[in-house]
């Protein structure tokens, strides 16, 4: 794969910095999105592979501009 999301093994990005006491969720809507996904998977709406493939098909600009949970919706 050669998509914008595929950075495994790539060099030159520098270290990843975490903010001290960084919250898991920055906004309430992120909690909502996260809480919906187990039910959507269990109900058969889509599986993990389809979910991942949807993120991989995102427009590269949208992928880079989006946050982690924005990729989920």
mmCIF file of the N, C-alpha and C atoms, coordinates in Angstrom:
data_MODEL
# 
_entry.id   MODEL 
# 
loop_
_atom_site.group_PDB 
_atom_site.id 
_atom_site.type_symbol 
_atom_site.label_atom_id 
_atom_site.label_alt_id 
_atom_site.label_comp_id 
_atom_site.label_asym_id 
_atom_site.label_entity_id 
_atom_site.label_seq_id 
_atom_site.pdbx_PDB_ins_code 
_atom_site.Cartn_x 
_atom_site.Cartn_y 
_atom_site.Cartn_z 
_atom_site.occupancy 
_atom_site.B_iso_or_equiv 
_atom_site.pdbx_formal_charge 
_atom_site.auth_seq_id 
_atom_site.auth_comp_id 
_atom_site.auth_asym_id 
_atom_site.auth_atom_id 
_atom_site.pdbx_PDB_model_num 
ATOM 1   N N  . UNK A 1 1  ? 0.828   -1.182 0.000  1.00 0.00 ? 1  UNK A N  1 
ATOM 2   C CA . UNK A 1 1  ? 0.000   0.000  0.000  1.00 0.00 ? 1  UNK A CA 1 
ATOM 3   C C  . UNK A 1 1  ? 0.869   1.241  0.000  1.00 0.00 ? 1  UNK A C  1 
ATOM 4   N N  . UNK A 1 2  ? 0.352   2.271  -0.594 1.00 0.00 ? 2  UNK A N  1 
ATOM 5   C CA . UNK A 1 2  ? 1.082   3.520  -0.665 1.00 0.00 ? 2  UNK A CA 1 
ATOM 6   C C  . UNK A 1 2  ? 0.202   4.711  -0.340 1.00 0.00 ? 2  UNK A C  1 
ATOM 7   N N  . UNK A 1 3  ? -0.779  4.521  0.511  1.00 0.00 ? 3  UNK A N  1 
ATOM 8   C CA . UNK A 1 3  ? -1.685  5.611  0.843  1.00 0.00 ? 3  UNK A CA 1 
ATOM 9   C C  . UNK A 1 3  ? -1.117  6.529  1.916  1.00 0.00 ? 3  UNK A C  1 
ATOM 10  N N  . UNK A 1 4  ? -1.776  7.650  2.101  1.00 0.00 ? 4  UNK A N  1 
ATOM 11  C CA . UNK A 1 4  ? -1.341  8.642  3.081  1.00 0.00 ? 4  UNK A CA 1 
ATOM 12  C C  . UNK A 1 4  ? -1.348  8.068  4.496  1.00 0.00 ? 4  UNK A C  1 
ATOM 13  N N  . UNK A 1 5  ? -2.218  7.107  4.734  1.00 0.00 ? 5  UNK A N  1 
ATOM 14  C CA . UNK A 1 5  ? -2.344  6.485  6.057  1.00 0.00 ? 5  UNK A CA 1 
ATOM 15  C C  . UNK A 1 5  ? -1.224  5.489  6.345  1.00 0.00 ? 5  UNK A C  1 
ATOM 16  N N  . UNK A 1 6  ? -0.527  5.024  5.319  1.00 0.00 ? 6  UNK A N  1 
ATOM 17  C CA . UNK A 1 6  ? 0.439   3.937  5.447  1.00 0.00 ? 6  UNK A CA 1 
ATOM 18  C C  . UNK A 1 6  ? 1.834   4.493  5.721  1.00 0.00 ? 6  UNK A C  1 
ATOM 19  N N  . UNK A 1 7  ? 2.133   4.756  6.974  1.00 0.00 ? 7  UNK A N  1 
ATOM 20  C CA . UNK A 1 7  ? 3.427   5.333  7.329  1.00 0.00 ? 7  UNK A CA 1 
ATOM 21  C C  . UNK A 1 7  ? 4.319   4.355  8.088  1.00 0.00 ? 7  UNK A C  1 
ATOM 22  N N  . UNK A 1 8  ? 3.894   3.118  8.207  1.00 0.00 ? 8  UNK A N  1 
ATOM 23  C CA . UNK A 1 8  ? 4.682   2.120  8.919  1.00 0.00 ? 8  UNK A CA 1 
ATOM 24  C C  . UNK A 1 8  ? 6.068   1.973  8.319  1.00 0.00 ? 8  UNK A C  1 
ATOM 25  N N  . UNK A 1 9  ? 7.096   2.076  9.141  1.00 0.00 ? 9  UNK A N  1 
ATOM 26  C CA . UNK A 1 9  ? 8.473   1.931  8.693  1.00 0.00 ? 9  UNK A CA 1 
ATOM 27  C C  . UNK A 1 9  ? 9.056   3.180  8.060  1.00 0.00 ? 9  UNK A C  1 
ATOM 28  N N  . UNK A 1 10 ? 8.254   4.232  7.914  1.00 0.00 ? 10 UNK A N  1 
ATOM 29  C CA . UNK A 1 10 ? 8.752   5.471  7.316  1.00 0.00 ? 10 UNK A CA 1 
ATOM 30  C C  . UNK A 1 10 ? 9.617   6.221  8.333  1.00 0.00 ? 10 UNK A C  1 
ATOM 31  N N  . UNK A 1 11 ? 10.567  6.966  7.824  1.00 0.00 ? 11 UNK A N  1 
ATOM 32  C CA . UNK A 1 11 ? 11.485  7.724  8.669  1.00 0.00 ? 11 UNK A CA 1 
ATOM 33  C C  . UNK A 1 11 ? 11.270  9.224  8.471  1.00 0.00 ? 11 UNK A C  1 
ATOM 34  N N  . UNK A 1 12 ? 11.762  10.004 9.405  1.00 0.00 ? 12 UNK A N  1 
ATOM 35  C CA . UNK A 1 12 ? 11.785  11.451 9.241  1.00 0.00 ? 12 UNK A CA 1 
ATOM 36  C C  . UNK A 1 12 ? 10.627  12.208 9.857  1.00 0.00 ? 12 UNK A C  1 
ATOM 37  N N  . UNK A 1 13 ? 9.768   11.528 10.582 1.00 0.00 ? 13 UNK A N  1 
ATOM 38  C CA . UNK A 1 13 ? 8.633   12.218 11.197 1.00 0.00 ? 13 UNK A CA 1 
ATOM 39  C C  . UNK A 1 13 ? 8.979   12.819 12.555 1.00 0.00 ? 13 UNK A C  1 
ATOM 40  N N  . UNK A 1 14 ? 10.081  12.419 13.122 1.00 0.00 ? 14 UNK A N  1 
ATOM 41  C CA . UNK A 1 14 ? 10.463  12.928 14.431 1.00 0.00 ? 14 UNK A CA 1 
ATOM 42  C C  . UNK A 1 14 ? 9.697   12.237 15.540 1.00 0.00 ? 14 UNK A C  1 
ATOM 43  N N  . UNK A 1 15 ? 9.977   12.615 16.772 1.00 0.00 ? 15 UNK A N  1 
ATOM 44  C CA . UNK A 1 15 ? 9.321   11.967 17.909 1.00 0.00 ? 15 UNK A CA 1 
ATOM 45  C C  . UNK A 1 15 ? 7.854   12.364 18.022 1.00 0.00 ? 15 UNK A C  1 
ATOM 46  N N  . UNK A 1 16 ? 7.106   11.506 18.665 1.00 0.00 ? 16 UNK A N  1 
ATOM 47  C CA . UNK A 1 16 ? 5.703   11.785 18.964 1.00 0.00 ? 16 UNK A CA 1 
ATOM 48  C C  . UNK A 1 16 ? 5.652   12.304 20.395 1.00 0.00 ? 16 UNK A C  1 
ATOM 49  N N  . UNK A 1 17 ? 5.143   13.498 20.544 1.00 0.00 ? 17 UNK A N  1 
ATOM 50  C CA . UNK A 1 17 ? 5.037   14.104 21.868 1.00 0.00 ? 17 UNK A CA 1 
ATOM 51  C C  . UNK A 1 17 ? 3.614   13.983 22.384 1.00 0.00 ? 17 UNK A C  1 
ATOM 52  N N  . UNK A 1 18 ? 3.489   13.633 23.631 1.00 0.00 ? 18 UNK A N  1 
ATOM 53  C CA . UNK A 1 18 ? 2.184   13.599 24.304 1.00 0.00 ? 18 UNK A CA 1 
ATOM 54  C C  . UNK A 1 18 ? 2.145   14.714 25.322 1.00 0.00 ? 18 UNK A C  1 
ATOM 55  N N  . UNK A 1 19 ? 0.993   15.346 25.404 1.00 0.00 ? 19 UNK A N  1 
ATOM 56  C CA . UNK A 1 19 ? 0.805   16.365 26.428 1.00 0.00 ? 19 UNK A CA 1 
ATOM 57  C C  . UNK A 1 19 ? 0.703   15.670 27.788 1.00 0.00 ? 19 UNK A C  1 
ATOM 58  N N  . UNK A 1 20 ? 1.258   16.270 28.825 1.00 0.00 ? 20 UNK A N  1 
ATOM 59  C CA . UNK A 1 20 ? 1.074   15.688 30.163 1.00 0.00 ? 20 UNK A CA 1 
ATOM 60  C C  . UNK A 1 20 ? -0.418  15.623 30.501 1.00 0.00 ? 20 UNK A C  1 
ATOM 61  N N  . UNK A 1 21 ? -0.845  14.495 31.014 1.00 0.00 ? 21 UNK A N  1 
ATOM 62  C CA . UNK A 1 21 ? -2.255  14.291 31.392 1.00 0.00 ? 21 UNK A CA 1 
ATOM 63  C C  . UNK A 1 21 ? -3.217  14.495 30.223 1.00 0.00 ? 21 UNK A C  1 
ATOM 64  N N  . UNK A 1 22 ? -2.769  14.154 29.031 1.00 0.00 ? 22 UNK A N  1 
ATOM 65  C CA . UNK A 1 22 ? -3.614  14.309 27.841 1.00 0.00 ? 22 UNK A CA 1 
ATOM 66  C C  . UNK A 1 22 ? -4.871  13.447 27.976 1.00 0.00 ? 22 UNK A C  1 
ATOM 67  N N  . UNK A 1 23 ? -6.048  14.029 27.749 1.00 0.00 ? 23 UNK A N  1 
ATOM 68  C CA . UNK A 1 23 ? -7.279  13.245 27.887 1.00 0.00 ? 23 UNK A CA 1 
ATOM 69  C C  . UNK A 1 23 ? -7.461  12.269 26.726 1.00 0.00 ? 23 UNK A C  1 
ATOM 70  N N  . UNK A 1 24 ? -8.150  11.187 26.984 1.00 0.00 ? 24 UNK A N  1 
ATOM 71  C CA . UNK A 1 24 ? -8.468  10.230 25.920 1.00 0.00 ? 24 UNK A CA 1 
ATOM 72  C C  . UNK A 1 24 ? -9.419  10.877 24.922 1.00 0.00 ? 24 UNK A C  1 
ATOM 73  N N  . UNK A 1 25 ? -10.380 11.609 25.424 1.00 0.00 ? 25 UNK A N  1 
ATOM 74  C CA . UNK A 1 25 ? -11.357 12.297 24.583 1.00 0.00 ? 25 UNK A CA 1 
ATOM 75  C C  . UNK A 1 25 ? -11.253 13.793 24.838 1.00 0.00 ? 25 UNK A C  1 
ATOM 76  N N  . UNK A 1 26 ? -11.148 14.556 23.773 1.00 0.00 ? 26 UNK A N  1 
ATOM 77  C CA . UNK A 1 26 ? -11.087 16.013 23.913 1.00 0.00 ? 26 UNK A CA 1 
ATOM 78  C C  . UNK A 1 26 ? -12.482 16.634 23.907 1.00 0.00 ? 26 UNK A C  1 
ATOM 79  N N  . UNK A 1 27 ? -13.414 15.977 23.240 1.00 0.00 ? 27 UNK A N  1 
ATOM 80  C CA . UNK A 1 27 ? -14.771 16.516 23.093 1.00 0.00 ? 27 UNK A CA 1 
ATOM 81  C C  . UNK A 1 27 ? -15.783 15.417 23.402 1.00 0.00 ? 27 UNK A C  1 
ATOM 82  N N  . UNK A 1 28 ? -16.953 15.814 23.865 1.00 0.00 ? 28 UNK A N  1 
ATOM 83  C CA . UNK A 1 28 ? -17.996 14.840 24.204 1.00 0.00 ? 28 UNK A CA 1 
ATOM 84  C C  . UNK A 1 28 ? -18.418 14.002 23.007 1.00 0.00 ? 28 UNK A C  1 
ATOM 85  N N  . UNK A 1 29 ? -18.438 14.590 21.798 1.00 0.00 ? 29 UNK A N  1 
ATOM 86  C CA . UNK A 1 29 ? -18.876 13.834 20.630 1.00 0.00 ? 29 UNK A CA 1 
ATOM 87  C C  . UNK A 1 29 ? -17.932 12.656 20.357 1.00 0.00 ? 29 UNK A C  1 
ATOM 88  N N  . UNK A 1 30 ? -16.658 12.771 20.737 1.00 0.00 ? 30 UNK A N  1 
ATOM 89  C CA . UNK A 1 30 ? -15.723 11.664 20.538 1.00 0.00 ? 30 UNK A CA 1 
ATOM 90  C C  . UNK A 1 30 ? -16.116 10.466 21.404 1.00 0.00 ? 30 UNK A C  1 
ATOM 91  N N  . UNK A 1 31 ? -16.567 10.720 22.612 1.00 0.00 ? 31 UNK A N  1 
ATOM 92  C CA . UNK A 1 31 ? -17.050 9.643  23.483 1.00 0.00 ? 31 UNK A CA 1 
ATOM 93  C C  . UNK A 1 31 ? -18.256 8.955  22.853 1.00 0.00 ? 31 UNK A C  1 
ATOM 94  N N  . UNK A 1 32 ? -19.131 9.751  22.269 1.00 0.00 ? 32 UNK A N  1 
ATOM 95  C CA . UNK A 1 32 ? -20.328 9.195  21.631 1.00 0.00 ? 32 UNK A CA 1 
ATOM 96  C C  . UNK A 1 32 ? -19.943 8.294  20.469 1.00 0.00 ? 32 UNK A C  1 
ATOM 97  N N  . UNK A 1 33 ? -19.043 8.768  19.619 1.00 0.00 ? 33 UNK A N  1 
ATOM 98  C CA . UNK A 1 33 ? -18.595 7.974  18.471 1.00 0.00 ? 33 UNK A CA 1 
ATOM 99  C C  . UNK A 1 33 ? -17.980 6.667  18.951 1.00 0.00 ? 33 UNK A C  1 
ATOM 100 N N  . UNK A 1 34 ? -17.101 6.748  19.936 1.00 0.00 ? 34 UNK A N  1 
ATOM 101 C CA . UNK A 1 34 ? -16.446 5.547  20.459 1.00 0.00 ? 34 UNK A CA 1 
ATOM 102 C C  . UNK A 1 34 ? -17.460 4.571  21.044 1.00 0.00 ? 34 UNK A C  1 
ATOM 103 N N  . UNK A 1 35 ? -18.459 5.080  21.736 1.00 0.00 ? 35 UNK A N  1 
ATOM 104 C CA . UNK A 1 35 ? -19.436 4.198  22.378 1.00 0.00 ? 35 UNK A CA 1 
ATOM 105 C C  . UNK A 1 35 ? -20.361 3.519  21.377 1.00 0.00 ? 35 UNK A C  1 
ATOM 106 N N  . UNK A 1 36 ? -20.548 4.103  20.204 1.00 0.00 ? 36 UNK A N  1 
ATOM 107 C CA . UNK A 1 36 ? -21.423 3.509  19.193 1.00 0.00 ? 36 UNK A CA 1 
ATOM 108 C C  . UNK A 1 36 ? -20.782 2.334  18.460 1.00 0.00 ? 36 UNK A C  1 
ATOM 109 N N  . UNK A 1 37 ? -19.477 2.348  18.325 1.00 0.00 ? 37 UNK A N  1 
ATOM 110 C CA . UNK A 1 37 ? -18.828 1.374  17.457 1.00 0.00 ? 37 UNK A CA 1 
ATOM 111 C C  . UNK A 1 37 ? -18.949 -0.077 17.896 1.00 0.00 ? 37 UNK A C  1 
ATOM 112 N N  . UNK A 1 38 ? -18.840 -0.429 19.173 1.00 0.00 ? 38 UNK A N  1 
ATOM 113 C CA . UNK A 1 38 ? -19.037 -1.841 19.529 1.00 0.00 ? 38 UNK A CA 1 
ATOM 114 C C  . UNK A 1 38 ? -20.407 -2.374 19.099 1.00 0.00 ? 38 UNK A C  1 
ATOM 115 N N  . UNK A 1 39 ? -21.443 -1.565 19.267 1.00 0.00 ? 39 UNK A N  1 
ATOM 116 C CA . UNK A 1 39 ? -22.784 -2.001 18.862 1.00 0.00 ? 39 UNK A CA 1 
ATOM 117 C C  . UNK A 1 39 ? -22.876 -2.135 17.347 1.00 0.00 ? 39 UNK A C  1 
ATOM 118 N N  . UNK A 1 40 ? -22.267 -1.211 16.620 1.00 0.00 ? 40 UNK A N  1 
ATOM 119 C CA . UNK A 1 40 ? -22.299 -1.283 15.154 1.00 0.00 ? 40 UNK A CA 1 
ATOM 120 C C  . UNK A 1 40 ? -21.561 -2.519 14.650 1.00 0.00 ? 40 UNK A C  1 
ATOM 121 N N  . UNK A 1 41 ? -20.427 -2.840 15.271 1.00 0.00 ? 41 UNK A N  1 
ATOM 122 C CA . UNK A 1 41 ? -19.698 -4.057 14.901 1.00 0.00 ? 41 UNK A CA 1 
ATOM 123 C C  . UNK A 1 41 ? -20.526 -5.294 15.243 1.00 0.00 ? 41 UNK A C  1 
ATOM 124 N N  . UNK A 1 42 ? -21.044 -5.342 16.461 1.00 0.00 ? 42 UNK A N  1 
ATOM 125 C CA . UNK A 1 42 ? -21.802 -6.512 16.918 1.00 0.00 ? 42 UNK A CA 1 
ATOM 126 C C  . UNK A 1 42 ? -23.071 -6.730 16.108 1.00 0.00 ? 42 UNK A C  1 
ATOM 127 N N  . UNK A 1 43 ? -23.673 -5.652 15.650 1.00 0.00 ? 43 UNK A N  1 
ATOM 128 C CA . UNK A 1 43 ? -24.911 -5.736 14.870 1.00 0.00 ? 43 UNK A CA 1 
ATOM 129 C C  . UNK A 1 43 ? -24.648 -6.121 13.413 1.00 0.00 ? 43 UNK A C  1 
ATOM 130 N N  . UNK A 1 44 ? -23.380 -6.159 13.012 1.00 0.00 ? 44 UNK A N  1 
ATOM 131 C CA . UNK A 1 44 ? -23.051 -6.547 11.650 1.00 0.00 ? 44 UNK A CA 1 
ATOM 132 C C  . UNK A 1 44 ? -23.150 -5.421 10.635 1.00 0.00 ? 44 UNK A C  1 
ATOM 133 N N  . UNK A 1 45 ? -23.217 -4.168 11.099 1.00 0.00 ? 45 UNK A N  1 
ATOM 134 C CA . UNK A 1 45 ? -23.266 -3.047 10.164 1.00 0.00 ? 45 UNK A CA 1 
ATOM 135 C C  . UNK A 1 45 ? -22.012 -3.004 9.300  1.00 0.00 ? 45 UNK A C  1 
ATOM 136 N N  . UNK A 1 46 ? -20.885 -3.346 9.894  1.00 0.00 ? 46 UNK A N  1 
ATOM 137 C CA . UNK A 1 46 ? -19.618 -3.473 9.188  1.00 0.00 ? 46 UNK A CA 1 
ATOM 138 C C  . UNK A 1 46 ? -18.660 -4.199 10.118 1.00 0.00 ? 46 UNK A C  1 
ATOM 139 N N  . UNK A 1 47 ? -17.577 -4.700 9.541  1.00 0.00 ? 47 UNK A N  1 
ATOM 140 C CA . UNK A 1 47 ? -16.586 -5.383 10.375 1.00 0.00 ? 47 UNK A CA 1 
ATOM 141 C C  . UNK A 1 47 ? -15.316 -4.531 10.455 1.00 0.00 ? 47 UNK A C  1 
ATOM 142 N N  . UNK A 1 48 ? -14.346 -5.006 11.194 1.00 0.00 ? 48 UNK A N  1 
ATOM 143 C CA . UNK A 1 48 ? -13.123 -4.240 11.412 1.00 0.00 ? 48 UNK A CA 1 
ATOM 144 C C  . UNK A 1 48 ? -12.397 -3.971 10.099 1.00 0.00 ? 48 UNK A C  1 
ATOM 145 N N  . UNK A 1 49 ? -12.368 -4.957 9.205  1.00 0.00 ? 49 UNK A N  1 
ATOM 146 C CA . UNK A 1 49 ? -11.690 -4.762 7.924  1.00 0.00 ? 49 UNK A CA 1 
ATOM 147 C C  . UNK A 1 49 ? -12.377 -3.693 7.079  1.00 0.00 ? 49 UNK A C  1 
ATOM 148 N N  . UNK A 1 50 ? -13.694 -3.701 7.054  1.00 0.00 ? 50 UNK A N  1 
ATOM 149 C CA . UNK A 1 50 ? -14.434 -2.681 6.302  1.00 0.00 ? 50 UNK A CA 1 
ATOM 150 C C  . UNK A 1 50 ? -14.224 -1.295 6.918  1.00 0.00 ? 50 UNK A C  1 
ATOM 151 N N  . UNK A 1 51 ? -14.193 -1.241 8.224  1.00 0.00 ? 51 UNK A N  1 
ATOM 152 C CA . UNK A 1 51 ? -13.939 0.012  8.930  1.00 0.00 ? 51 UNK A CA 1 
ATOM 153 C C  . UNK A 1 51 ? -12.570 0.574  8.546  1.00 0.00 ? 51 UNK A C  1 
ATOM 154 N N  . UNK A 1 52 ? -11.544 -0.269 8.629  1.00 0.00 ? 52 UNK A N  1 
ATOM 155 C CA . UNK A 1 52 ? -10.185 0.143  8.271  1.00 0.00 ? 52 UNK A CA 1 
ATOM 156 C C  . UNK A 1 52 ? -10.108 0.569  6.814  1.00 0.00 ? 52 UNK A C  1 
ATOM 157 N N  . UNK A 1 53 ? -10.740 -0.207 5.930  1.00 0.00 ? 53 UNK A N  1 
ATOM 158 C CA . UNK A 1 53 ? -10.706 0.108  4.508  1.00 0.00 ? 53 UNK A CA 1 
ATOM 159 C C  . UNK A 1 53 ? -11.365 1.463  4.223  1.00 0.00 ? 53 UNK A C  1 
ATOM 160 N N  . UNK A 1 54 ? -12.427 1.772  4.949  1.00 0.00 ? 54 UNK A N  1 
ATOM 161 C CA . UNK A 1 54 ? -13.073 3.074  4.788  1.00 0.00 ? 54 UNK A CA 1 
ATOM 162 C C  . UNK A 1 54 ? -12.128 4.218  5.119  1.00 0.00 ? 54 UNK A C  1 
ATOM 163 N N  . UNK A 1 55 ? -11.358 4.060  6.180  1.00 0.00 ? 55 UNK A N  1 
ATOM 164 C CA . UNK A 1 55 ? -10.381 5.086  6.547  1.00 0.00 ? 55 UNK A CA 1 
ATOM 165 C C  . UNK A 1 55 ? -9.285  5.173  5.488  1.00 0.00 ? 55 UNK A C  1 
ATOM 166 N N  . UNK A 1 56 ? -8.844  4.036  4.978  1.00 0.00 ? 56 UNK A N  1 
ATOM 167 C CA . UNK A 1 56 ? -7.791  4.022  3.961  1.00 0.00 ? 56 UNK A CA 1 
ATOM 168 C C  . UNK A 1 56 ? -8.235  4.674  2.655  1.00 0.00 ? 56 UNK A C  1 
ATOM 169 N N  . UNK A 1 57 ? -9.529  4.686  2.381  1.00 0.00 ? 57 UNK A N  1 
ATOM 170 C CA . UNK A 1 57 ? -10.047 5.275  1.143  1.00 0.00 ? 57 UNK A CA 1 
ATOM 171 C C  . UNK A 1 57 ? -10.288 6.781  1.254  1.00 0.00 ? 57 UNK A C  1 
ATOM 172 N N  . UNK A 1 58 ? -10.064 7.339  2.434  1.00 0.00 ? 58 UNK A N  1 
ATOM 173 C CA . UNK A 1 58 ? -10.300 8.773  2.611  1.00 0.00 ? 58 UNK A CA 1 
ATOM 174 C C  . UNK A 1 58 ? -9.423  9.598  1.676  1.00 0.00 ? 58 UNK A C  1 
ATOM 175 N N  . UNK A 1 59 ? -9.947  10.739 1.272  1.00 0.00 ? 59 UNK A N  1 
ATOM 176 C CA . UNK A 1 59 ? -9.156  11.701 0.512  1.00 0.00 ? 59 UNK A CA 1 
ATOM 177 C C  . UNK A 1 59 ? -7.941  12.077 1.369  1.00 0.00 ? 59 UNK A C  1 
ATOM 178 N N  . UNK A 1 60 ? -6.729  12.070 0.803  1.00 0.00 ? 60 UNK A N  1 
ATOM 179 C CA . UNK A 1 60 ? -5.530  12.353 1.598  1.00 0.00 ? 60 UNK A CA 1 
ATOM 180 C C  . UNK A 1 60 ? -5.580  13.680 2.358  1.00 0.00 ? 60 UNK A C  1 
ATOM 181 N N  . UNK A 1 61 ? -6.132  14.710 1.753  1.00 0.00 ? 61 UNK A N  1 
ATOM 182 C CA . UNK A 1 61 ? -6.226  16.007 2.433  1.00 0.00 ? 61 UNK A CA 1 
ATOM 183 C C  . UNK A 1 61 ? -7.144  15.895 3.649  1.00 0.00 ? 61 UNK A C  1 
ATOM 184 N N  . UNK A 1 62 ? -8.301  15.243 3.464  1.00 0.00 ? 62 UNK A N  1 
ATOM 185 C CA . UNK A 1 62 ? -9.233  15.061 4.582  1.00 0.00 ? 62 UNK A CA 1 
ATOM 186 C C  . UNK A 1 62 ? -8.602  14.214 5.683  1.00 0.00 ? 62 UNK A C  1 
ATOM 187 N N  . UNK A 1 63 ? -7.843  13.196 5.288  1.00 0.00 ? 63 UNK A N  1 
ATOM 188 C CA . UNK A 1 63 ? -7.177  12.340 6.272  1.00 0.00 ? 63 UNK A CA 1 
ATOM 189 C C  . UNK A 1 63 ? -6.202  13.151 7.125  1.00 0.00 ? 63 UNK A C  1 
ATOM 190 N N  . UNK A 1 64 ? -5.394  13.968 6.474  1.00 0.00 ? 64 UNK A N  1 
ATOM 191 C CA . UNK A 1 64 ? -4.390  14.745 7.200  1.00 0.00 ? 64 UNK A CA 1 
ATOM 192 C C  . UNK A 1 64 ? -5.006  15.840 8.066  1.00 0.00 ? 64 UNK A C  1 
ATOM 193 N N  . UNK A 1 65 ? -6.116  16.393 7.632  1.00 0.00 ? 65 UNK A N  1 
ATOM 194 C CA . UNK A 1 65 ? -6.772  17.463 8.389  1.00 0.00 ? 65 UNK A CA 1 
ATOM 195 C C  . UNK A 1 65 ? -7.617  16.929 9.541  1.00 0.00 ? 65 UNK A C  1 
ATOM 196 N N  . UNK A 1 66 ? -8.048  15.677 9.443  1.00 0.00 ? 66 UNK A N  1 
ATOM 197 C CA . UNK A 1 66 ? -8.964  15.124 10.432 1.00 0.00 ? 66 UNK A CA 1 
ATOM 198 C C  . UNK A 1 66 ? -8.276  14.637 11.686 1.00 0.00 ? 66 UNK A C  1 
ATOM 199 N N  . UNK A 1 67 ? -9.039  14.622 12.761 1.00 0.00 ? 67 UNK A N  1 
ATOM 200 C CA . UNK A 1 67 ? -8.545  14.061 14.015 1.00 0.00 ? 67 UNK A CA 1 
ATOM 201 C C  . UNK A 1 67 ? -8.783  12.549 14.007 1.00 0.00 ? 67 UNK A C  1 
ATOM 202 N N  . UNK A 1 68 ? -8.262  11.888 15.012 1.00 0.00 ? 68 UNK A N  1 
ATOM 203 C CA . UNK A 1 68 ? -8.405  10.431 15.106 1.00 0.00 ? 68 UNK A CA 1 
ATOM 204 C C  . UNK A 1 68 ? -9.863  10.003 15.001 1.00 0.00 ? 68 UNK A C  1 
ATOM 205 N N  . UNK A 1 69 ? -10.722 10.595 15.810 1.00 0.00 ? 69 UNK A N  1 
ATOM 206 C CA . UNK A 1 69 ? -12.126 10.181 15.806 1.00 0.00 ? 69 UNK A CA 1 
ATOM 207 C C  . UNK A 1 69 ? -12.894 10.719 14.602 1.00 0.00 ? 69 UNK A C  1 
ATOM 208 N N  . UNK A 1 70 ? -12.447 11.795 14.003 1.00 0.00 ? 70 UNK A N  1 
ATOM 209 C CA . UNK A 1 70 ? -13.085 12.262 12.765 1.00 0.00 ? 70 UNK A CA 1 
ATOM 210 C C  . UNK A 1 70 ? -12.909 11.235 11.656 1.00 0.00 ? 70 UNK A C  1 
ATOM 211 N N  . UNK A 1 71 ? -11.839 10.478 11.688 1.00 0.00 ? 71 UNK A N  1 
ATOM 212 C CA . UNK A 1 71 ? -11.641 9.410  10.698 1.00 0.00 ? 71 UNK A CA 1 
ATOM 213 C C  . UNK A 1 71 ? -12.698 8.325  10.853 1.00 0.00 ? 71 UNK A C  1 
ATOM 214 N N  . UNK A 1 72 ? -13.269 8.206  12.017 1.00 0.00 ? 72 UNK A N  1 
ATOM 215 C CA . UNK A 1 72 ? -14.239 7.150  12.301 1.00 0.00 ? 72 UNK A CA 1 
ATOM 216 C C  . UNK A 1 72 ? -15.624 7.449  11.752 1.00 0.00 ? 72 UNK A C  1 
ATOM 217 N N  . UNK A 1 73 ? -15.915 8.728  11.442 1.00 0.00 ? 73 UNK A N  1 
ATOM 218 C CA . UNK A 1 73 ? -17.289 9.071  11.036 1.00 0.00 ? 73 UNK A CA 1 
ATOM 219 C C  . UNK A 1 73 ? -17.400 9.393  9.564  1.00 0.00 ? 73 UNK A C  1 
# 
